Amino acid sequence: MLIADALLDASHHDAAQPTDVEHEIATYLDLPPIPRTSCPRAWWRDNESRFPALAGVARCYLGAPCTSVASEAV
C-alpha cells in the first residue's frame, strides 16, 4: 500500500490516535467491491465527499494523461 503510506507519512501522529486518512482507508477497505460494469471514475465522483483524501489519489491515478505520442514511442 504505497499510496496509503505516502498519505500517512505526511502527517506524523501518535500511533494510538488514528488519523482521518487512516479512518478513510479503513472505511473504504470495508466496502464491497464495485461491480465491474460500473465506472470507477463515476463512483469516485459520487463518493468524493466521503473519501476526500483518497478521491484525490484516485483522480490522479484513474485519469489518463492526454498525449498525441504513440504509446510505443513512450
C-alpha positions in Angstrom: 0.0 0.0 0.0 2.5 2.6 -1.1 -0.2 5.2 -1.7 -1.6 4.8 1.8 2.0 5.0 3.2 2.5 8.3 1.3 -0.7 9.8 2.6 0.0 8.7 6.1 3.7 9.8 6.0 2.6 13.4 5.5 1.0 13.5 8.9 3.2 12.5 11.8 0.9 11.4 14.6 0.6 9.4 17.7 0.1 5.7 16.8 -2.7 5.4 19.4 -4.8 8.0 17.7 -5.9 7.1 14.1 -5.8 9.9 11.6 -8.6 11.0 9.3 -6.8 9.4 6.4 -6.4 6.1 8.3 -10.1 6.2 9.0 -10.9 6.9 5.3 -8.7 3.9 4.3 -10.3 1.6 6.8 -13.8 2.6 5.8 -13.0 2.3 2.1 -11.5 -1.1 2.5 -14.6 -2.3 4.4 -16.8 -1.5 1.4 -17.8 -4.3 -1.0 -16.1 -4.0 -4.5 -17.9 -2.0 -7.1 -19.4 -4.1 -9.9 -17.2 -4.5 -13.0 -19.9 -2.9 -15.1 -19.7 0.3 -13.0 -17.4 3.3 -14.0 -14.8 3.8 -11.3 -14.5 7.5 -12.1 -18.2 7.9 -11.6 -18.1 6.0 -8.3 -15.3 8.3 -7.1 -17.2 11.4 -8.2 -20.2 10.3 -6.2 -18.2 9.4 -3.1 -15.6 12.2 -3.2 -17.2 13.8 -0.1 -16.9 10.6 1.9 -13.3 10.0 1.0 -11.7 13.4 0.2 -8.0 12.3 0.6 -8.5 9.0 -1.3 -10.5 10.7 -4.1 -7.6 13.0 -4.8 -5.3 9.9 -5.2 -7.9 8.2 -7.4 -8.2 11.3 -9.6 -4.5 11.3 -10.1 -4.2 7.6 -10.9 -7.5 7.0 -12.8 -7.0 9.9 -15.2 -5.2 9.0 -18.4 -2.7 11.7 -19.5 -3.6 13.2 -22.9 -0.9 12.8 -25.5 -0.5 12.6 -29.2 2.6 10.4 -29.0 2.0 6.8 -29.8 2.3 4.6 -26.8 5.0 2.5 -28.5 7.2 5.6 -28.7 6.9 6.3 -25.0 
